[in-house]
Amino acid sequence: MERGRRPDRPPWSADDVQIALGVKHALFVATQALIDAGDEVLVAAPGWPGHAEVVTAASGIAVPVATDGEFRISAEVLDGCRTPRTRAVLLSSPGNPTGVVYPEARLREIADWAEQHGMWVISDDIYRAFDYTGTYRSILRVAPQLRGRTVVVGGVPKEHAMTGWCVGWLAAPPEIIASARLHVSRAITHVPTVNQRAALAALGDTGTPIEAAGNYRRRRPLLVEALNGIDGIDCPLPDGGMFAFPDVSTLLRDRDWSSSAELAAWLLDTAHLAVVPGEAFNAPGRICVCFAVDDDTLITALERLHTALGPTRHESAAPQLEEAR
């Protein structure tokens, strides 16, 4: 648990941690251990659908919480969604698909609210290595007093480009870990040893996350500029993560498409480009575009996008991307 001893993270011992078969499994185990049937968990909307799904799988109720113009939830809105059955709030920073990073002041506000009302916090930290603002903070770094009511989830797939190896973990108070161990033991016995060895080796390599973050940081503004160069698309610059989340509602209206899903299907058929429609994230009128690809793939994708959706407000971003290699 050496990574738990780094200055930006609270200390964890092996007894505080349960290894899981990937981050999604860690979230599943966390909710199974934490909530009872009918308990409510507050989740950001828009947000990754897997958050709501693991709550539902635990017989809980995922309550969507409206975010502000920067895709952040607030204590005020959380309190408006709170009921006697509310058990926890689920945070993700940086977020998927929004790329939002919660600043320290907002985390402190949410932590104070959680402490006041006896709420648990589930913190999905899977994208923590990909903060381009320098403002990322762990919830427990900001509010260590919540240690007894917080579950932190993480893993190696995103930081270390280990998709398919499926090694994640949850760090939590003893009563949650005890229950989590039972769930893991009864469902899968344990995470395969070879996967754990690979993850252990990866955690000793700090270079891969730094290199990946540098590449994503470089590609991010180029993708956003290219998207904003298309009439009818308005794309904010994400704080972190590996996704852009543009508003395409004007484009839909101008081209007589009925939904983001229809646009996504058209792009796949016409330009052979795969994007995720905003409806999947409780955000109709948006699409999710991933920039965790190599430069050549991104250049090709942007050229296809501009060809398919022109006219544009300015020239393709491909020359700028070529220069940035």
GUMAR-59085 format. One record per atom (N, C-alpha, C, O): y, z, x; residue in one letter. Coordinates in steps of 0.05 Angstrom, whole numbers, plus 5000, padded with zeros to 4 digits. Layout:
// residues N
YZXA...
//
This chain:
// residues 325
497650005016M500050005000M502550005017M504650125010M502349865040E504649865058E507149735045E509349825050E506749535028R509049405015R510449604997R512849574993R509149804988G510450014972G512250194988G513850344976G511950185014R513550355032R516050215042R517650335057R516449965034R518849825043R521249955029R521050065008R523649935042P525950085032P526750015004P527950184990P526249764995D527149684968D525149754946D525549684923D523049894953R521049954933R520150244935R520250364956R519450364912P518650644912P515950674926P514350484927P515250914937P512750954951P510450964931P510651104910P508250834937W505850844921W503550914939W503450834963W501651064929S499151104943S496950944930S497350834908S494650924943A492350774931A491550884904A490650734887A491951144900D491151264874D493051184852D492351214828D495351074858D497250984838D496850694829D498250604812D494950554842V494850264838V492050184829V490050284838V492049984811Q489549854802Q489749564808Q491649424799Q487749454822I487649164828I486549024803I484749124789I487748784797A486948634774A486448344781A487048254803A485248194763L484547914768L486947744761L486847574743L489047774776G491547624772G493547794757G492948014747G496047694757V498247844745V497947854714V498648054702V497047634702K496747644673K494647844665K494947984645K492447864681H490448074676H491648354680H491048534665H493348384700A494648644704A496348724681A496348954672A497848524669L499448584645L497648654622L498248834606L495448504619F493548564598F492448844600F492348994580F491548914624V490449184628V492549394623V491949604612V495049344632A497149534629A497749594599A497949824591A497849384583T498349424555T495949554541T496249714523T493549484549Q491149604537Q491149904543Q490350064526Q492049984567A492150264575A494350414562A494150664558A496550284556L499050414548L499450444518L500350644509L498750234503I499450234475I497050264456I494850184463I497650374433D495650394412D496150194390D498350064390D494250154373A494649954351A497150024335A497550254326A498749814331G501249854315G503649934331G505849924321G503250004357D505550074374D507249814379D506149594380D509849854382E511649634386E512549624415E513049834427E512649384426V513749344453V516049144451V515648924440V518349204462L520649034460L520548834483L520348914507L520748574477V520648364497V523048174493V523848124471V524048084516A526347904515A525747644503A523647524506A527647534487A527547274475A530047124481A532247204473A529946894496P527446754504P526046894527P527247054542P523446844529G521946964551G519146844552G518346684534G517746904573W515046804577W513146884554W513047124548W511746704541P510146774518P507846964525P506847104507P506946964550G504747144557G505447444553G503647604549G507947514554H508747794550H508047874522H506848084517H508847714502A508147784474A505147774470A504147924454A503847584483E500947544478E499347784487E497447864473E500047904510V498448134519V498948384501V497148544497V501348404490V501848614471V500148584446V498848764436V500148334435T498548284411T495548324417T494148424399T494648254440A491848284447A491048584448A488648644444A492948754452A492449044452A492849164425A493049404422A493048994404S493549074376S496249194372S496749344353S498049134391G500849214388G502549004375G501548794367G505049064371I506948874359I509148814379I510648994388I509348564387A511448474405A513948414389A514048244372A516048564395V518648534380V520548384397V521348484418V521348134389P523247984405P526048114405P527048184384P527248124428V529848244432V531748024441V531347894461V533847974425A535747764432A537147824458A538048044462A537447624475T538847654500T541747554497T542447414477T543447624516D546247534516D546447254527D544447124531D548847164531G549346894541G548246834568G547946604576G547547054583E546347024609E543347094609E542147134630E542147104585F539347154581F538447434589F536147484596F540347624587R539647904593R539648074567R541248034550R537748254566I537748454544I539648684551I540048734575I540548824531S542349054536S541249294522S539649274503S542149524530A541349774517A542149784488A540749884471A544549674482E545549664455E543649504436E542949594414E542849274446V541049104429V538249234428V536949224407V537349344450L534749484449L534749704428L532849744414L536949854427D537050074408D537049974379D535950114362D538249744375G538149634348G535349544340G534849514316G533649494359C530849414354C528949644353C526549614346C529849874361R528050114364R527250224337R528950244319R524750294334T523750424310T521950664319T521550694343T520950824300P519251044308P516650954321P515351114335P515850694318R513450594331R513950464358R512050374371R516450454367T517050324392T515950494415T516550734417T514350364432R513050504454R514250434481R514450604499R515050174485A515850084511A517749844510A517949724489A519049794532V520549544536V519349404560V518749534580V519149144558L517948984579L520148814592L521448654579L520548864618L522648724633L521448534653L519248584664L522848314659S522048134680S524548034695S526247914683S524648094720S526948024737S525947954765S524848124779S526447704773P527547474759P525647394735P523247434736P526947274715G525547214691G524346934691G525246754705G522346904674N521046644669N521346594639N520446754623N522746374631P523546144646P526546144653P527545954665P527946364647T530846374649T531946394677T534146314682T530346504695G531246554722G533246784725G534446814746G533546944704V535547154704V534747384722V532347464722V536647484738V536247724754V538047944742V540447894738V536848174736Y538348384725Y539948534746Y538748634765Y542548554744P544148704764P543649004761P542649094740P544249144781E543649434782E544949584759E543649754747E547349504751A548749654730A547249614703A547049804688A546249374698R544749334673R542049474673R541249584653R540749474696L538249624699L538649924694L537050054681L540850024705R541450314701R541950374672R541150584661R543350194658E543850224630E541250234614E540950404596E539450044620I536950034606I535250284613I533850394595I535250364638A533750604646A534750854632A533151014623A537350884630D538551114615D537651114586D536951324575D537650874574W536750854546W533750934544W533051084525W532050834562A529250894561A528751194565A527051314551A530251314583E529951604588E530751764564E529451954556E533051684552Q534051824529Q532151824505Q531852024491Q530651604502H528951574478H525951604485H524251544468H525351674509G522551714517G520951464517G518551464511G522151244524M520750984524M519450934551M520351024572M517250784551W516050684575W517450414583W518450274566W517350354609V518250104619V515949964633V514650074650V515449714625I513549544639I515149334654I516649174642I515049344680S516649164697S514948954710S513249014727S515248704701D513748474712D515348364735D517448234732D514448424760D515848364784D514748114799D515148094823D513347944785I511947724798I513747534813I512947414833I516347504805Y518147314818Y520147454837Y522147334844Y519547704844R521547864859R522347744886R524647794895R520647584898A521347464924A523347234921A524447144941A523747144897F525446904893F528046984878F528546894856F529647144892D532347224883D534347084900D534347124925D536046914889Y537946764904Y540746874903Y542646754913Y541047114891T543647234888T544047474906T546247564911T541847574917G541947814933G542348074917G542948284928G541948054891T542448284874T539948414862T540148604847T537548294868Y535148404856Y534648694865Y535048764888Y533948854845R533249134850R530749204833R530649114810R528949354844S526749464828S527849664809S529749814816S526749674784I527649874765I527350154775I529050324770I525250214791L524850484801L526650534826L527050774832L527550334839R529550374860R532150464848R533550634859R532850354825V535250424811V535050694796V536850854795V532650734784A532250974767A529651114774A527751094759A529451244797P526951364806P525951584786P523551654786P527751684770Q526851884750Q524951774729Q523751924715Q524851504727L522951384708L520151344719L518451224706L519651444743R517051404755R514751484737R512651354737R515051694722G512951794704G512651634679G510751694663G514351434674R514151284649R514550984655R515550834638R513750894678T514050614686T511450504697T510050634712T510850254688V508650104699V509849854713V511249694700V509249824739V510249594754V507849404759V505749484768V508349144753V506248944755V507048734776V509348654776V505248664793G505848454813G503348314822G501148364811G503648144842G501347994852G502047794874G504347764881G500047664885V500447474907V500747184899V501747034915V499947094875P499946804870P502646664874P502646444887P504846774865K507346634867K508546664895K509346464907K508646904906E509946954932E508546814954E509746714973E505846794953H504346694975H502946424969H501046344983H503746294948A502646024941A499646044939A498245874950A498646244925M495746294922M494746254894M493046404884M495846054880T494945994853T491945944853T490945794869T490546084835G487746054833G486146284846G483846324839G487446424865W486146654877W486146894859W484447064861W488046914842C488047114820C487747394830C485647524825C489647494845V489747774852V492447894844V494547804854V492348084827G494848224819G494348524819G492148614826G496348674811W496048964810W497949094791W500048964784W497349334783L499349494769L499549764783L497549874791L501949864785A502450124796A503650294774A505550204760A502550534770A503350694746A502550984750A501151044769A503351154731P502551434732P499551464729P498251284719P498451694737P495551734738P494151684712P491951574712P495251764689E493851734664E493551434656E491651364643E495451274664I495350984659I493250854678I491650684669I493350934703I491450824722I488550894715I486750734718I488151144706A485451224698A484351044676A482050964677A486050994656S485250814634S484850534643S483050394635S486650444661A486550164671A483950124686A482749914684A483050324702R480650294717R478150264699R476350104705R478250404677L476050374658L475950094646L473849964644L478349984639H478449714627H477449514647H475949334640H478349534673V477549334693V474549354698V473149154699V473549604701S470749644707S468949534685S466949404691S469749574660R468049494638R468249194633R466349074622R470449074640A470848784634A469848604657A468448404652A470548664682I469948484704I468548624727I467948494747I468048884726T466949044747T469049094769T469949314773T469848874782H472048894802H472948604809H471648414802H475248594822V476248334832V474448244855V473848414872V473547994856P471847914878P472947984906P475347964911P471148084923T471948184949T473347974965T475248024979T472347724964V473547504980V476447464971V478247414988V477047494945N479847464936N481547694947N483747644955N480447934946Q481948164956Q482548134986Q484648204995Q480548035001R480947995030R483147785035R484847815053R483047575019A485147365022A487847475015A489847415029A488047644994A490647764987A491647945008A493947955014A489748105020L490548295041L491748145065L493748225076L490447915072A491447755094A494247645087A496047635104A494547555062A497147445054A499347645055A501547585062A498747895047L500848095047L501848165075L504048275078L500248095095G501248135122G502947905132G503947915155G503247705116D504747465123D507347465108D507447395085D509547545121T512147545108T513447275109T515447225095T512447095126G513746845130G513546655106G515446515100G511246655093T510846465071T512746515048T514046325039T513146765038P515046805017P517946735025P519446625009P518646785050I521346725059I521746425060I523846325052I519746285070E519945985071E520045865043E521645695038E518345965026A518345864998A520945914985A522045734971A522046154988A524546224975A526846044986A528545964971A526745995012G528745815024G528645535012G530645415007G526245435009N525945164997N526845154969N528244964960N526145354953Y526945364925Y529945394923Y531245274906Y531145564940R534045594940R535445334946R537545274934R534345174963R535544914970R535244714948R537144564942R532944714935R532444514914R533844584888R534644404872R534244844883R535344934858R537944804850R538144684828R540044804867P542644684858P542444384855P543844264839P540644254871L540343964869L539143894842L539943694830L537144044833L535943994807L537944034785L538243874767L539444264787V541344324766V543544114765V544344034743V544444024788E546543814788E545443554775E546943424760E543043494782A541843244770A541543274740A542143084725A540743504730L540443544701L543143534688L543443414667L545143664700N547843664688N549143384690N551143334676N548043204706G549142934707G548242764684G549142534682G546542864667I545542704644I547042784619I547243024613I548142594605D549642654581D547942804561D545642724555D549043024551G547643184531G546043414542G544743554527G545943444569I544543674581I546443864594I548243774608I546044114589D547744324601D545844534614D544444674600D545844534640C543944704655C545344914671C546744844690C544845174665P545945384682P544445404709P542045324710P545745514729L544345554755L542745814753L543946024749L540045794756P538546044753P538946234777P539446144799P538946494771D539246694792D536846704810D537146764834D534546654800G532046684815G529846524803G530246364785G527346584812G525046454801G524746164811G525746094832G523346004796M522745724804M523045534781M521845314780M524745604762F525145444738F528045404731F529645594735F528745164722A531345124709A530745114679A528645034670A532845204663F532345234634F534745114619F536345264607F535044844620P537344724609P537444714579P535344714565P539844714568D540344674539D540444374535D542144234546D538644274518V538543984512V539143934483V538543714472V540344124469S540844094440S542643854434S542243714415S544743814451T546443584446T544943314451T545243124436T543243314471L541643074476L539743014453L539442784445L538543224442L536743194419L538343074395L537342884382L540643174390R542243074368R543142784372R542942624354R544042724397D544942454403D542742244402D543242014395D540342324409R538042134410R536242154385R534242014384R537042324366D535442344341D532642454346D530742384332D532342624366W529742764369W529943024353W531943154351W527743094341S527743314322S527343584336S528043794325S526343584361S525843834374S525443794404S525143564413S525544014419S524943994448S522143904452S521543774472S520343984434A517543904437A517243594435A515643474449A518843474417E518743184415E519843054441E518742854450E522043164452L523143064477L521043094499L520642904515L519743324501A517743364522A515443164520A514543054540A514543114496A512442914492A513342634500A511842484511A515842574493W516942304500W517142274530W516442064541W518142484544L518342464573L515642434586L515342284606L513642564575L510942544587L509842254583L508642144601L510242144559D509241884553D510841664567D509641464577D513441694568T515241484577T515641494607T515541284621T516241734618A516941754646A514741904663A515041934687A512641984650H510442134663H511542384677H510842444700H513242524662L514442774672L513542994653L513642964629L512643214665A511743444649A513843664649A514443774670A514943724626V516743954623V515644114599V514044014584V516544364598V515544534576V517744564555V519944634562V517144504530P519144534509P519944824505P518345004508P522544854498G523545124494G522245284471G522245524471G521045134452E519645274430E517545464441E516945664428E516345404464A514245574475A515445844484A513946044486A518045854489F519346104498F521146224477F522746404484F520846144452N522546244431N525446144436N527346294430N525745904446A528345794452A528445494445A528645334464A528345424420P528645144413P531345024422P533345164423P531244774430G533744654441G533944674471G535944594482G531844784484R531844794513R529144684523R527244654508R529144614549I526644554563I526444704589I528544794599I524044744598C523644884624C522744684644C520844534640C524144674667V523544484689V522944644714V524544804723V520644594726C519844744750C520744604775C520444354777C521844754795F522544624820F520844724843F521644704866F518444834837A516644924858A514844684866A512344704864A516144474874V514744234883V515844144909V518044234917V514543954923D515643854948D517943664943D518443574920D519443614964D521843454961D521343174950D522743074932D519243044960D518642774950D518042764920D518842594906D516542974911T515842984883T518343024866T518742904845T520143204876L522643254862L524443014861L525542944840L524642864883I526242624883I525242424863I526742304848I522542384863T521342194845T521842274816T522442114799T521542534811A521842634783A524742594774A525242514751A526642654791L529442614784L530142324779L531642264760L529042144795E529541864790E528441774763E529741624748E526041864757R524841794732R526441914708R526741784688R527342154712L528842294691L531442144685L532142094662L532842064706H535341924703H534941644691H536541544675H532741514699T532141254688T531541274658T532341104642T530041484651A529141514623A531441604605A531541514582A533241774615L535241894598L538141804603L539941904591L538541594621G541241504625G542441404599G540941364580G545141364598P547041364620P547541654630P547141854616P548541664654T549141924666T552041954673T553541764673T552842204678R555642264684R556242204713R558642154720R554242204730H554742124758H552142024770H550042024757H552141944795E549841824807E547542024811E547942264809E545141924815S542842084819S543242274842S544742214861S541842504841A541942704863A540142634885A540042784905A538542424884A536642364904A537842344932A536642444951A540142204936P541242194963P541942464974P541442514998P543042644958Q543642914967Q541043064975Q541043214994Q538943014959L536443154965L535243054991L534143205006L535442784995E534542675020E535942805044E534642865064E538542845042E540042965064E539243255068E539543355090E538343385047A537743675049A535043725061A534343965065A533443525065R530743565076R530843695103R528743745115R
//
